[in-house]
Amino acid sequence: MRTFTCWLLLCFPFTAAAQNWFAELSVGGASYNGDITQKAVALNRVRPTVGINIKYNTNYLLNFRGGISYARLTADDRNNKDTGLQSRNLSFATDLFELHGAVEVNLMDPELFYSYPYVFAGVGLFYFNPYAFDKEGTKT
């Protein structure tokens, strides 16, 4: 039986398709900039972000991708140098979720070049629920 199976596999070759699906993991940082912050970017407010993307290559020219990302944003008047804003004492923390999808068009053949330009267009949705509590405990 084993010999028959080997001959069968040799007589009917199977074609292997190139890898079309890719999974990507992204990590980074996110920070809030607004009326509760004093500087545009403060390293003590940067929080980690994580995301996962799925990409499908239809051919060398056209690709589809989609993914989901998560970040946590925070801000606090306690760290402000302005005493009026410190006395306001607002702070918040919110989870931010993003869902996105896009189409990529390669401008050059990726199999011929190590690095190549591409253009993309897509849509994204995000959800967050920010609120703050003042010094009296009132939700703002």
C-alpha positions as CSV (number, residue, x, y, z in Angstrom):
1,M,0.0,0.0,0.0
2,R,2.9,2.4,0.8
3,T,4.4,1.8,-2.6
4,F,1.1,2.5,-4.3
5,T,0.7,5.8,-2.4
6,C,4.2,6.9,-3.3
7,W,3.6,6.2,-7.0
8,L,0.3,8.0,-6.8
9,L,1.9,11.1,-5.4
10,L,4.6,11.0,-8.1
11,C,2.2,10.5,-10.9
12,F,-0.2,13.3,-9.8
13,P,1.9,16.3,-8.7
14,F,0.3,18.9,-6.6
15,T,0.9,22.6,-7.2
16,A,1.7,24.8,-4.3
17,A,0.3,28.3,-4.2
18,A,2.5,31.1,-3.0
19,Q,1.7,32.5,0.4
20,N,-1.2,34.9,0.2
21,W,-2.2,35.5,3.8
22,F,-0.1,37.4,6.3
23,A,-0.6,38.3,10.0
24,E,1.2,41.3,11.5
25,L,1.5,42.3,15.1
26,S,2.1,46.0,15.9
27,V,3.2,47.6,19.1
28,G,3.8,51.2,19.8
29,G,2.8,54.1,22.1
30,A,-0.2,56.5,22.4
31,S,-0.6,59.7,24.2
32,Y,-3.4,62.3,24.8
33,N,-2.9,66.0,23.8
34,G,-5.7,68.4,24.8
35,D,-7.0,70.8,27.4
36,I,-5.8,68.7,30.3
37,T,-2.2,68.6,29.1
38,Q,0.4,71.2,29.1
39,K,2.9,69.8,26.6
40,A,2.2,68.2,23.2
41,V,4.1,65.0,24.1
42,A,5.0,64.1,27.7
43,L,6.8,60.8,28.0
44,N,5.1,60.1,31.4
45,R,1.7,59.9,29.6
46,V,2.8,57.6,26.8
47,R,1.0,54.2,27.2
48,P,1.6,51.0,25.2
49,T,-0.6,50.1,22.2
50,V,-1.0,46.8,20.5
51,G,-2.7,45.8,17.2
52,I,-3.1,42.8,14.9
53,N,-3.5,43.0,11.1
54,I,-4.5,40.5,8.6
55,K,-3.3,41.0,5.0
56,Y,-4.3,39.2,1.8
57,N,-2.2,39.5,-1.4
58,T,-4.4,38.9,-4.5
59,N,-1.4,39.3,-6.8
60,Y,1.7,41.5,-7.0
61,L,-0.4,44.6,-7.6
62,L,-3.4,44.5,-5.2
63,N,-3.6,43.7,-1.5
64,F,-6.4,43.9,1.2
65,R,-5.7,44.4,4.9
66,G,-7.7,44.8,8.0
67,G,-7.1,44.9,11.7
68,I,-7.9,45.9,15.2
69,S,-5.9,48.0,17.6
70,Y,-6.1,48.9,21.3
71,A,-4.6,51.8,23.3
72,R,-5.3,53.4,26.8
73,L,-5.2,57.2,27.0
74,T,-4.8,59.1,30.2
75,A,-4.4,62.7,31.4
76,D,-4.3,64.5,34.8
77,D,-4.4,68.1,35.9
78,R,-2.3,67.1,38.9
79,N,0.9,67.2,36.8
80,N,0.1,70.7,35.3
81,K,2.3,73.7,36.2
82,D,-0.6,76.1,36.2
83,T,-2.0,76.3,39.7
84,G,-5.5,77.2,38.4
85,L,-5.6,74.0,36.4
86,Q,-4.2,72.0,39.3
87,S,-7.1,73.2,41.5
88,R,-9.6,72.1,38.7
89,N,-8.1,68.6,39.4
90,L,-9.6,66.9,36.3
91,S,-8.3,63.5,35.2
92,F,-9.4,60.7,32.9
93,A,-8.5,57.4,31.5
94,T,-10.2,55.7,28.6
95,D,-9.7,52.6,26.5
96,L,-9.6,53.2,22.7
97,F,-10.4,50.5,20.2
98,E,-9.9,50.8,16.5
99,L,-11.1,48.6,13.6
100,H,-9.8,49.4,10.2
101,G,-9.7,48.0,6.6
102,A,-7.8,49.2,3.5
103,V,-6.8,48.4,-0.1
104,E,-3.2,48.7,-1.1
105,V,-1.9,49.1,-4.7
106,N,1.8,48.4,-5.3
107,L,3.4,50.8,-7.8
108,M,6.2,48.4,-8.5
109,D,6.5,44.6,-8.5
110,P,7.4,43.5,-4.9
111,E,9.1,40.3,-6.3
112,L,11.6,42.4,-8.2
113,F,12.4,45.1,-5.6
114,Y,13.3,44.8,-1.9
115,S,11.6,48.2,-1.2
116,Y,8.8,49.6,-3.3
117,P,6.2,52.4,-3.1
118,Y,2.5,51.8,-2.7
119,V,-0.7,53.8,-2.2
120,F,-3.6,52.8,-0.1
121,A,-7.1,53.9,0.8
122,G,-9.2,52.7,3.7
123,V,-11.7,53.3,6.4
124,G,-11.5,53.0,10.2
125,L,-13.9,53.1,13.1
126,F,-12.9,53.8,16.7
127,Y,-14.6,53.7,20.1
128,F,-13.7,55.4,23.3
129,N,-15.5,56.6,26.3
130,P,-13.6,59.4,28.0
131,Y,-14.9,61.1,31.2
132,A,-13.3,62.8,34.1
133,F,-14.1,63.3,37.8
134,D,-13.5,66.7,39.3
135,K,-12.4,67.3,42.9
136,E,-16.0,67.0,44.2
137,G,-16.3,63.6,42.5
138,T,-18.7,65.0,39.8
139,K,-18.5,63.1,36.5
140,T,-17.6,65.5,33.6
